[in-house]
C-alpha cells in the first residue's frame, strides 16, 4: 500500500512539473519547508537578509507535509502538485527539510535547487541513508533522479559532508561548508540576541535567578508517519533533585504532533516550549542543554555552554536509526542512562569548556554571523541573473573561522 501511495505521489509531482515546464521561467526564490505558515531557521534568516539587501527579489514560501485521512491526503497531493509546478518555473528553490516532491522531477535548465537542511553536523542517520527501513519508500526511491536533485547542499563543516552526500545522494563536490549556516547568525548579533532572549523570557515567564535547563530530545520512529516522544525523562525526579532554583523547558521534536506530558503540580518548574518557532532562540536562554540524539548539540556547542545526554535506549535507537557519532567518545558532554544520574551531574556543576570548543571547531568550518549575507550574495543574486550556480570551495583548515559569539 505504501509503495502505491509513493508512486501516486511521484505521478502528481510530475503532472505539476510538466504543467510548469511549458511556461517561461520566472524570477524569484521559492522557500520550501514543512510548514509554510511558520518558516524558520535557515529559511527565515535568508528571507530576512533578502528583505534587507535585495527587497526587489520576489520570495514565495510553500509547504509540503504528509497527512492522514482523506482530506489530509488531498491537501498533501495539492502541495505536491504545487511543488512540482514551482520546480519547473522558479529560478531558485531552497529547501530546509526532507520533502519528497523535490526528488520526483529532473531539474529544468536555468533553475537551481539548494538544500540548506534544518540541522548542523551529522549525528543521527537521515534521508536516503535510512530509506531502506521503509520498504514502500525504498521501492519508489529506486526510480527517482537522485543524482540530479540538488545543485548545492549546505553543511556546517567538512566533517559532515560525506554523511550529507550519502543522505541526499548527491556528488560530494556539490556539498559545501564555505557559506556557513544562516540560522546561527543570531548568535553573533548582540541586538538580535537581546530581542530574542527578551521575547522568550517574556513568553514563558522566565525570571532572573533561576537556572534554565532546556530538554530537547529527538523523536522516535522512522519519520513523519510514526514520529513519537519516548518519554524518557522523569520530570518529578529531576525536580526533586534540582529544586526550585531551576526551571525546565521541554521542547519536543517538530514532527511530534502531540503536546508534552507534564506531571501535575510542577507547572512552576516544567514548561512546554514546543510551540516556540525557533530552536536557536531557546538555546540563547538555556544555561544547560540536555538532549539525546538531536543535532541541536552542534549549534549549542557554539555558545560554549554545558550540555549532557539522556540516552537509556541507546542500543535500541542505534539499531533502529543509526548514528554517525560514537556516544562514548564523540559527544561534548556525559551520557546518562537514568534521570537520577543526570540530575546528580547537573547539581555537581562539572563542565569542560575546552571539550565543547573542540567539538564546535570539528563540526563548523565557518561560523561568524555572516552566513545569510554570503548565501544571498553567492547563491541567490547570481541565480536571479540566470547564472549557473557555482559551488563555493570549502575553506582550508587555516582559513576556517569559528569564533565564540559575543556574550556566549
LOBA-907201 format. One record per residue: x negated, y negated, z of N, C-alpha, C in turn; residue in one letter. Coordinates in pm, whole numbers, plus 32768, in hexadecimal, padded with zeros to 4 digits. Example, Ala and Ser with C-alpha at 12.3 -4.5 7.8 and 13.67 -1.06 7.14 Angstrom:
// residues 2
7AD98239830C7B3281C2830C7AD8814A830CA/7AFB80E182C47AA9806A82CA7AF67FFD8313S/
// end
This chain:
// residues 408
7FAE807980008000800080007FAA7F828000X/7F427F8080567EEC7F0B805C7EA37EF67FD9X/7E7F7F657F967E3D7F5A7F157E997F187EAFX/7F197F3E7EB07F7A7F037E547F8B7E6E7E6EX/7F947E487EEE7FA17DBB7F127F287D6D7EE1X/7EB07DA77EF37E377D637EC67E397D4D7E2FX/7E657DB37DE57E6B7DA77D537ED17D3E7D29X/7F427D387D6D7FA57CD17D4E7F6D7C467D6BX/7F1F7C3B7DD67EE17BBB7DF67E817B8E7D89X/7E317BEB7D567DD57BCB7CE97E237B9A7C6FX/7E907BDE7C507EE27BB97BDC7F1A7B2C7BEBX/7F4D7B0B7C637F867A867C7A7F1C7A197C69X/7EA67A317CA17E3A79CF7C947E1779B87C02X/7E0E7A247BB67DE57A177B2A7E5179D67AD4X/7ECF79E67AF97F39799E7AB37F2879087AC7X/7F1178E07B457EFA78527B617E7F781E7B1CX/7E1578707B197D9878477AD87DAE78327A42X/7DF3788C7A007E0B787F79707E6178057951X/7EC077E679AB7F13776F79977EC076F0799EX/7E6076ED79FA7E0A76777A057D9F7672799AX/7D7A76E579667D0B76ED79057D2B76A77882X/7DAA769C785F7DCF765D77E07DD475C577EDX/7DC6759078657DC97500787C7D3C74CA7890X/7D277448787A7CA07411788B7C76740E791DX/7BF3740E79327BBF73FF79BA7BE3737679F1X/7BF7736E7A747C1572EF7AB37BAB72D17B1CX/7B8C72527B307B29722F7B967B6172467C21X/7B08724B7C817B34725B7D0A7B0072D97D4BX/7B1372E07DCF7AE573507E1F7B5D73967E5DX/7B5F74197E547BC374697E997B8074AC7F10X/7BB774967F887B8774D580017BE775478023X/7BB475C180237C08763880387BEA767380C1X/7C55768E810D7C4676BF81947CC0771281BAX/7CC2774882327D367798825B7DAE7741827FX/7D9476D082BC7E01767B82EB7DF275F182ACX/7E3E75D782437E31755881FB7E6074E1824DX/7EB274F982B37EE4748A83037E7F745A836AX/7E1C74AF838B7DB8748983EF7D2B74B083C0X/7CFA747883537C72749883297C0E7464838FX/7BB074B683B37B4F748E84197AC274B483F1X/7A6874AF845179E074DB843C799B749783C9X/795C74E68373791174B083027968746182A1X/79E0749382887A37744E82287A5E73C4825BX/7A7B73B982DB7A9E733783137A2872D7830EX/79B17309832D793972B48327792072838299X/793172DB8237791D72B481AB798872508180X/7A02726A81A87A70720F81857A59718381BDX/7A2D717B82397A1370F9827679A070B18232X/793770FB820D78C670BD81CA78F070888142X/794170D380F9797270A3807779C670268087X/7A1B702480EB7A6E6FAF81027A196F348120X/79A36F49815B794C6EDB818078F76EA8810DX/78BB6F0680C178596EDB805C788C6EE57FCEX/78F46F357FB579286F457F2C79C06F537F30X/7A066EEB7F5F7A976EF57F6C7AE06F057EE7X/7A996EEB7E787AD86EFA7DF47AE76F8B7DC9X/7AA36FE87E0E7AAA70767DEA7B2A70B27E23X/7B8470E57DCF7BFF71237E037BDF71A37E51X/7C2571B57EC27C11722C7F167C99726B7F30X/7CA272EE7F187D1C73387F367CF973AD7F92X/7D4F73C97FF37D3C7439804E7DAA749F8034X/7D84751A80197DE5758580047DC175FA8060X/7E26764780857E1176B580E27E36773C80A7X/7E0077A380E67E26782C80C37E137883813DX/7E7C78C581677E70792581D57ED9799381C4X/7EB67A0A81EC7F0F7A7C81E17F807A728248X/7FFA7A8F821C806E7A8D827580BB7B108265X/810D7B2F82C881607BA682C281F07B7F82AAX/82457BE1828A82D27BC5827182E87B9381E4X/83647B9B81B683847B75812D83667AE28113X/83937A8B816D837B79FC815A82E679DB8165X/82A27A1D81C082137A0581CF81C57A318155X/81E87AA4811E81A27AD480A681BB7A78802FX/82347A418028825379E37FBB81FD79657FC8X/81EC79338043819778BE8059810678DD8036X/80D679558059804E797D8038803B79847FA1X/809C79BC7F5C809379C77ECA808E793C7E89X/80DE78DF7EBE80DF78567E87805678147E9AX/801B78267F117F9777EE7F297F2E782D7ECEX/7F3878B07EB77EDB78F47E5D7EE778BE7DCEX/7F6478A57DA37F7B786E7D1E7F3C77E37D12X/7F50778F7D7A7F1777087D787E80770B7D78X/7E4577667DC77DB3776E7DCA7D7C77997D43X/7DBF77F97D047D9578227C7E7D9977AD7C1CX/7E02775F7C247E1176E97BCD7DA276837BE9X/7D8776697C687D2076077C8A7C9476387C67X/7C7F76BB7C6E7BFD76F17C457BDF76CF7BB4X/7C4876CC7B617C3576B37AD37C2C761E7AB2X/7C6175C77B077C6C753B7AE37C0D74DE7B2DX/7BDB75047BA07B8D74A87BF37AF974B17BD5X/7AB8743F7BD17A28743F7BBA79DA747B7C2FX/7A0F746B7CA879CA74A07D1D7A3074D77D80X/7A1B75537DA97A6C75917E127A0F75B97E83X/7A31758C7EFC79E075A97F737A3675F87FD5X/7A08766D7FFD7A5376C3805A7A0476D580DAX/7A4D76ED81487A09770281C87A3077868208X/7A6B77E181BA7A96785F81F57A9D78CA8189X/7AC0794081B87AD179B481617B5D79AC8123X/7B67797880A97BE7796180677BEE79BA7FEAX/7C407A207FF17C467A877F897C537A507EFBX/7CA879EA7EE17CB979BC7E577C3979897E15X/7BD8795B7E647B5E79247E2A7B0B798E7DE2X/7B2B7A0D7DFB7ADB7A787DC07B207ABC7D4BX/7B967A8B7D267BE77AD27CC37BE07A997C37X/7B977A297C247B9079ED7B9F7B0379BC7B85X/7AD879C37B087A5479977AE17A4E78FF7ADDX/79D978C47AF979CF78327AF479E377FD7A66X/7A1E77887A5C7A2E774479DD79B576EB79C6X/797F76E6794E790E768C7934793075FC795CX/78D175BA799C78E8753179C8791C75277A55X/793375997A97796175987B2278F575D37B7DX/790175B77BFD78A375ED7C5F78F1761A7CDAX/78C076847D1978FC76B97D94789176C27DFEX/78B3768F7E747854768E7EE3789676C97F5EX/784E771E7FA4787C77598021782B77198092X/787076D380ED782B7695815E784276E281DFX/7896774381DF78B4779E824D78D0775182CEX/79077793832F792E775283AC78D877818421X/786A77C28403781477F6846E778377EB8444X/772E77C584A2769F77BE8489765E784584A9X/75DC78508487759378C884A875CE79448469X/75AD79B684A375E47A37847675E67A9484EEX/765E7AA98526766C7AFC859E76BA7B79857DX/773E7B6F8570778C7BE5854D779A7BEE84B5X/779E7C69848177AC7C7E83F178337C4883C2X/78377C19834478B27BDD831178B67BE98279X/79257BBB824079327BBB81AF79287C458172X/78E07C4F810378D57CCF80BE78747D2E8101X/78397D03816F77E97D6181BF78427DBF820EX/78C27D9B8220791E7DEF826E799A7E16821EX/79A07DF6819D7A1A7E0F81527A397EA48146X/79D57EFA814D79ED7F8A81427A397FC181BAX/7A477F7182247A947F9E82987B2A7F90827FX/7B507F4C82117BDD7F3E81E97BEB7F7B815EX/7C147FFC81537C11804380D37C587FFB8061X/7CCC7FC080797D137F7C800F7CC47F067FDAX/7C8A7EB980357C397E48800C7BBC7E767FC0X/7B817EE37FEC7B097F157FAB7B277F3F7F1BX/7B9B7F7E7F067BC07FA87E7F7BD07F307E23X/7C137EC77E567C257E507E037BA27E087DECX/7B4B7E057E507ACF7DBB7E467A747DEE7DD8X/7A807E6E7DB97A2B7EA77D507A4A7E6B7CC7X/7ABD7E297CBB7AE57DF17C3A7AE47D597C3AX/7AA27D1C7C9C7A997C8B7CA27A117C5D7C6EX/7A0A7BE57C33798B7BB27BFD79317B7C7C6BX/78FD7BD57CBD78BC7BAA7D37783F7B547D21X/77EF7B717CBD77747B257CAC778E7A9C7C6FX/780B7A7D7C51782A79FC7C12787A79A07C6DX/788C79C67CEA78EE797A7D3978BB78F57D70X/783B78E87D917809786A7DC8778B783D7D82X/778277BB7D6D770877807D3776A7775D7DA6X/76DC77477E1F768977247E9276CD77557F11X/767F77917F6876AD77B87FED765377738052X/7690772080A7764376DB810F762C77388186X/75B2773481BB7592777C8236754477208291X/75427740831174FC76EB8371746576FB8367X/74377772834373A8778A833B738977FF82E0X/730D780682B272E57872825972F078FA829CX/72ED78FE832272FA797D8369738279BE8350X/73E6796D832D746D79A18315748A79B88281X/74317990822A744F7991819A746B7A1D8164X/741F7A80818F74357B07815D74BE7B3D8181X/74E97B2381FD756D7B51822875DC7B0F81D7X/75CF7A8D81BC76367A47817076387A7280DFX/75C37A8D80A675BE7ABD801B76077B438010X/75F47B9A807376387C1A807476CD7C0A808BX/76F27BB380EA777E7BA2810D77D17B6B8099X/77967B14804877DF7AD97FD777B77B157F51X/775A7B717F54772A7BB37ED977017B4D7E70X/76AA7AF37E9A76717A917E3F75D97AA57E3CX/75987A7D7DD075067A867DCC74C87A307E3BX/745B7A5F7E7174197A197EE073F579897EBDX/73D7796E7E3E73AE78E77E18742078827E1CX/749C78B17E2D750C78547E39752B78317ECBX/74DD78657F2674F1784B7FB5748577EA7FE3X/74AD777D8027744B7718804C746876DE80D7X/73FC76C0811E7404768181A173D575F0819EX/73B875BB812673797537811C73D574C48141X/745874D7813374B57469814C74D6745C81E0X/74DF74CD8225750A74CB82B0759D74EC82BBX/75D274E78333765E7509834E76A9748A8374X/77027458831E774273D68337778773C983BEX/77C4743483EF78107424846B77B5741184E4X/7732742884D776D7740D854676B0737A854DX/76D6732B84EB76B0729D84EB76E372558568X/7756727E859B7790723C8610773272428688X/76DE72A88690768172B586FF761C72418702X/76007208868C759771A3868075CD71158675X/764D71058684768F7083867976C070598703X/76757004874A769D6FE187D4772A6FAA87DEX/77506F50878277D66F16878978406F7F876EX/78296FD587097888703F86E9789370A3875AX/782170C387997823711E880A787670E6887DX/78617067889878A9702989087940702B88EFX/7969700E887479F8701088547A31709D8863X/79E67100882F7A17718988357A2171BA88C6X/79BA71A0891579BC71CD89A07A2E718A89EDX/7A41710A89D77AAC70C38A1C7B3470FC89F7X/7B46711D89767BC77154894A7BE271DC8989X/7B7D7232898E7B8F72B889C97BAB72AC8A5FX/7B5F72598AA37B71724C8B337BFA72128B55X/7C2771B38B047CAB71788B1D7D1A71DD8B02X/7D0C722B8A987D74728B8A747D8672F68ADFX/7D1873238B1C7D2073938B797D07736A8C0AX/7D0172E98C237CF472BA8CAD7C7272E48CEEX/7C0372DF8CA57B8273088CDB7B4372928D24X/7B36729D8DA47B0072308DF67A6E72478E16X/7A2A71DB8E36799D71E48E5B799072308EDEX/791E72728EF0790572B98F6C7921734D8F68X/7960737D8EFB7978740D8EED792A74408E74X/78E674AE8E86789D74E98E167900752C8DB7X/78E3751D8D36793D75518CCF790275CF8C92X/794A763E8C9D792476BE8C60798076D88BEAX/794776E18B73799477008AFB798477948ADCX/79F477DC8AD979F378698AB47A3278768A2AX/79E178A189C97A0D78A5893D79E8792B88FEX/7A37799489187A1A7A1788DC7A4C7A1E884DX/7A157A7887FF7A487A9087797ABF7AEF8780X/7AFC7B09870E7B707B63870B7B447BF48702X/7B9F7C4E871C7B897CDC87047BE17D05868EX/7BB47D6986447BF97D9285CA7BA17D778551X/7BD47D9684DC7B847D8984627B9E7D098415X/7C067CBD84397C237C4483EE7CA97C088413X/7CDE7BAE83BF7D5A7B6683E07DD17BC183FDX/7DD67C3583BD7E4C7C8B83CC7E597CC68459X/7DE87CE2849B7DF07D27851B7D9E7CE18589X/7D847C5F85787D347C1685DA7D7C7C128662X/7D307C2886CC7D6B7C2A87517D037BFF87B8X/7D337BD7882B7CDC7BB0889A7CBF7C2C88EFX/7C427C3E89127C1D7CB589617C457CA689F3X/7C537C2D8A267C7B7C198AB17C187C528B15X/7B977C3B8B017B317C7B8B547B057C278BCBX/7B287BA68BCE7AFF7B518C3D7B677B588CADX/7B397B748D267B907B738D9C7B8E7AE58DD5X/7BF27A968DB07BF47A098DD57BFD79F88E6CX/7C507A498EAE7C5F7A3F8F3F7BDC7A5D8F88X/7B967AC48F5A7B177AE78F997AAF7A7A8F81X/7AB27A3E8F0C7A5579D28EEE7A6D795B8F4BX/7AEC79398F5E7B0D78C98FB77AE678E89048X/7AF7796290717AD7798790FA7A43796E9119X/79EE797D90B6795E796790C9793678D690B2X/796A78999047793F78129024798077A7907BX/79FE77BB90A07A42775990F37A7876E390A3X/7AA6767E90EC7AE7760C90AC7A8675A59076X/7A0675BD908379A37561904A799175758FB4X/79D375DA8F7E79CC75F98EF07A5675EF8EB1X/7A5975DD8E2C7AD375EA8DDF7AB476418D66X/7B0C769E8D487AFA76FD8CDA7B4F76D28C63X/7B0F76BF8BF17B5576A58B747B5277268B22X/7BC877598B017BD177D68AB67BF877B88A26X/7BA177DD89C97BB877C3893B7BBF784888EFX/7C39786F88C47C4878E888747C1E78CE87E4X/7BFB7938879F7BD4792C87127C4C78FC86C0X/7C3678A7865A7CA57872860A7CFB78DC85C6X/7CC7795485AF7D1779BC856F7D7F79F885CDX/7D7279E0864F7DD07A1986AF7E4679B986BEX/7EBC79EA869C7F33799486987F72797F8720X/7F5B79D8877F7F9A79CE88027F4D7970885DX/7F90793D88C37F5078E689267F00793A8988X/7EA078FA89C87E4F79408A2C7EA579658AA5X/7E8A79D88AE07ED07A058B587E7F79DE8BD2X/7EB779868C257E7179578C9C7EC0797E8D18X/7E7C79A68D837EC379D08DFE7F0879598E40X/7F7D796E8E7A7FC579018EBD7F7878D28F38X/7F8C78528F577F4C781A8FCD7EC277E18FB5X/7E8E77F18F3A7E0777BF8F1D7E0977528EB2X/7E7A770B8EA97E8776A68E417E2076368E4FX/7DF476198EC87D9075B08EDC7D0375E08EB9X/7CF176648EAE7C6D769C8E917C5F76C38DFFX/7CC477038DC57CBB773A8D3E7D1976F08CDFX/7CE376C28C6E7D3176758C0D7D1F76B58B83X/7D8E76CD8B3E7D8977018AB67D70768D8A57X/7CFB768C8A167CD8762189B77CD676558927X/7D1A76C3890E7D1876FF88897D5576A38820X/7DAA7646884B7DEA75ED87EC7D94757787C2X/7D21756588017CCC74F487D97C8D75138751X/7C9674B986F07C7074DD86677BDB74EE864DX/7B8574AD869A7AF674AE867B7AA774F086ECX/7A6F756386CF7A2175AB873379A9755B8764X/79647515870978EC74CD8732790A745C8793X/79817423878D79A673BD87EE79B973FB8878X/79E77477887D79EF74BD88FD796474DC8933X/790774FC88D9787F751889067841749F894BX/78657428891E782A73AF8956784B739D89EAX/78BF73CC8A1678E673B98AA378BF742F8AFAX/788C749A8ABD786E75158B0877E3750E8B47X/77DD75288BC8775B75338C0C771D75BC8BF6X/777476228BE4774676AB8BCD77A576EA8B68X/776F773B8B0E77BF77878AAF77B5781B8AD0X/7827785E8AD1782A78F08ADA787479238A61X/783879808A19787879BC89A578547A5089A1X/78717A908932784B7B1D892377FD7B2E88A1X/78447B32882F78037B4687AE78247AD2874FX/784C7A628786787579F0873577FC79A08707X/7803796D868E7794791D8658778E78928696X/77E8787286F077E377F18733775F77DF877EX/771C784B879F769E784087E9763477F4879BX/763777FA871575D077B986C575D7772186D6X/764D76E986C47659765886D076487628875FX/7677767787BE7664764F884A75D0764C886DX/7581769F882D74F176A1884874B1761A8825X/74EA75D187C474B4754E87A274BD74ED8817X/751F7502886F753074AC88E374D374D18956X/748F7542894A742C757089AC7469757C8A38X/74E175B68A3D752675CA8ABC7532765F8ADAX/755176828B56755777118B7D75C9775A8B38X/75B077D88B1A761978308AE8760178BD8B19X/766F790A8B1E766979958B4876CF79E38AF6X/76C77A678AFB77197ABB8AA5775F7B288AF7X/77E27B338AE178317B9C8B2178577C008AB5X/78197C758AB9782B7CD78A4D78357D658A82X/789E7D848ACD78AC7E0D8B0178CA7E748A96X/78FA7E478A22791B7EA589B578B27EA28947X/78367E85896A77CD7E72890677BD7EEA88A9X/77BB7F6188DE77A67FD68889781A7FEA8828X/78957FDC885A79097FEF880479117F82879AX/78F47F0587C178FD7E97876278937EA586F5X/781C7EC8871D77B07ED986BB77D47F468656X/78107FB386877837801F862D78A97FF585D0X/79067FA38605797A7F7A85B679597F0E8552X/790B7EAB857B78F47E36852978677E2D84EFX/78037E49854177787E3B851777417DB3853BX/76C57DB0856B76847D35859575FF7D23854EX/75DB7CA5853575587C8684FD74F07C71856BX/751C7C5685E774C27C3C865674C07CB386B6X/74507CC286FA74437D26876374697CE387E7X/74D17D16882875017CD788A374997CD98912X/743D7D35890D73DC7D41897873687CE0896BX/73467CB888F072CB7C6B88DC72DD7BE68893X/734B7BD3884B73557B6087F173A67AEA8826X/73ED7AFA889374487A9188C174027A2E891EX/743279B1892373F2794B8976742579478A05X/746379B48A31749679BB8AB974B27A4B8ADEX/74CA7A678B5D74E07AF18B8A75687B278B61X/75707BAC8B5575EA7BF28B30761C7C408BA9X/76A07C358BC576D97C778C3A774D7CD18C10X/77607D3A8C6077CB7D998C4678467D808C9AX/783B7D2F8D0478AE7D158D5B78B77C808D7BX/79307C558D9D79447BCA8DC778F87BAC8E47X/78F37C0C8EA278AD7BF88F2078197BD88F0AX/77D97C238EB1774C7C098E92773A7B808E52X/77957B5E8DF6778F7ADD8DB5779D7A6C8E1AX/78007A768E7378197A0E8ED577A179FA8F31X/77627A678F5C76ED7A5D8FB3767C7A148F6CX/766C7A2D8EEB760579E88E9D762279538E94X/769F792F8E7C76C378A28E6F76A878568EF1X/76C378958F6076AB78568FE2761578458FFBX/75C478A28FCB7533789B8FE274F278278F99X/752E77FD8F2874F9778B8EDD747977A88E93X/745778268E7E73DD784B8E3673EC782E8DA1X/738B77E58D67739377BF8CDA730777A78CA4X/72EE77DB8C2B726C77CB8BEA727F77738B6EX/726C76EE8B78728576968B05722A76B28A8EX/71AF76DF8AA6715676F98A367188776E89E2X/71C677CF8A227200784089D9726E7810897AX/72BD77AF89A773277778895372ED772588E2X/728776D388FE724976838895720C76DC8829X/71CB77468852718F77A387F271FB77E3879BX/726A780687D772D97841878D730F77DE8725X/73217761874C735476FC86F072F476E8867BX/727376E38696721276CF862A720E774785CCX/722E77BB85FF7230783185A772A4782B8544X/731877FB857073917806851F73BA778684D7X/7376771784F27392769A84AB731176698469X/7319764983E972A8760E83A372B3757683A2X/732E7543839A734574B3839673BD749283EFX/73A5744584567411741684AF73E9738C84DFX/741E7324849D73F3729C84BB7464723584B4X/74E17262849F75507204849A756F71CC8411X/752B71FB83A8754271C48323756E722E82BEX/75A1729D82EC75C7730A8291763A72E28236X/76A172A1826B77137279821876E8721781ADX/769071B981D2765F715881707611719E8101X/75BC720081257572724980BE75D072988065X/763872D280A076957322805076DA72CB7FE9X/770772568011774A71FC7FB376E871D07F46X/766E71AD7F6E760C717B7F0F75DD71E67EAEX/75C2725F7EE0758472C67E8D75E773247E49X/7662732B7E7E76C2738B7E48773C73447E0CX/777E72F27E5B77FE72B97E2E77EB72577DBBX/779771F37DCC778B718A7D66775771C07CE1X/76F072177CE076C872527C5F773872A27C1DX/778772EB7C6D77F673387C35785D72DD7BF5X/787872697C3378DA720C7BFA78AA71D27B75X/782671D07B6177EF719F7AE377E3720E7A7BX/780F72867AA0780A72F67A43778373387A36X/772B731E7A9576A6735A7A9076A773E67ACEX/765674417A9A764D74C67AD7761874BB7B66X/764875117BBD761D750D7C48758F75407C54X/753A74F17C9374AE75157CA8749D75407D39X/748975C07D4F747A75F47DD873F875BE7E13X/740175717E81738875367EBB732D75A17EF6X/72AC75907EE0724A75F07F13724475E77FACX/723276597FEB7227765B807D71A5761880A8X/71AA75CE81157130758A814370CA75EF8176X/704A75D8815B6FE4763081946FE0761F822BX/6FA7767F82706FA8767B83046F7575F8833FX/6F0D75BC83046ED47542833F6F2874C58322X/6F9574D282D26FEC746082B57078747082EFX/708B74D3833E710F74E8837B7123748683EFX/719D745583FB71BD73EF8460722E742184B8X/720F744785307276746F8592725774208611X/729673AB861B727F7353868B72EC736286F4X/72CA735687727333735B87D8738D72E187CAX/741072F287CC746B728187C07459721E8832X/7472719D88197469713B888674C7715E88F9X/7494715C897174E7717789E6750F720789F5X/74CC726589AD74F072F289B674E673248A44X/
// end
